[in-house]
Amino acid sequence: MVAESTRSGEMNRAWDALLGEVDEQREQLRAVAQELGSVTVEAMSADRLVRVVINARGMLTDLDIAPLALRRHRADQLSMLIRDLVERADSELTARRNQLVAGIVQDQGPHLRDLD
């Protein structure tokens, strides 16, 4: 009877710890989601004549083209440059997202093995 009571107490503590970890991870995910929602990423051409900004959804939110860029680049070159800058910014956005989420996911989560 004492062994059963001890085992029951251990199980309750394990469940409490598990639920505490889940609550903590939920709060971390909420904070990351909020941070991700406000992220913007900027990419600039090597000649610093074209700059793009994308938001957390990968949408182009700002585009600056210096007048000199219109003289240096043909329309098709400028179009390709803008596309490449948006792609580069999107890659950086993905890397940031992965970095933020990795901090939560690595070696965390419910430890169900504690309930065996």
Salt bridges, closest charged atoms under 4 A:
GLU21 OE1 - HIS111 NE2 3.35
ASP23 OD1 - ARG26 NH2 3.66
GLU27 OE2 - ARG30 NH1 2.38
GLU42 OE1 - ARG51 NH1 3.13
ASP47 OD2 - HIS73 NE2 3.23
ASP62 OD2 - ARG51 NH2 2.74
ASP64 OD2 - ARG51 NH2 2.42
ASP76 OD2 - ARG74 NH2 3.05
ASP84 OD1 - ARG83 NH2 3.21
GLU92 OE2 - ARG96 NH2 3.14
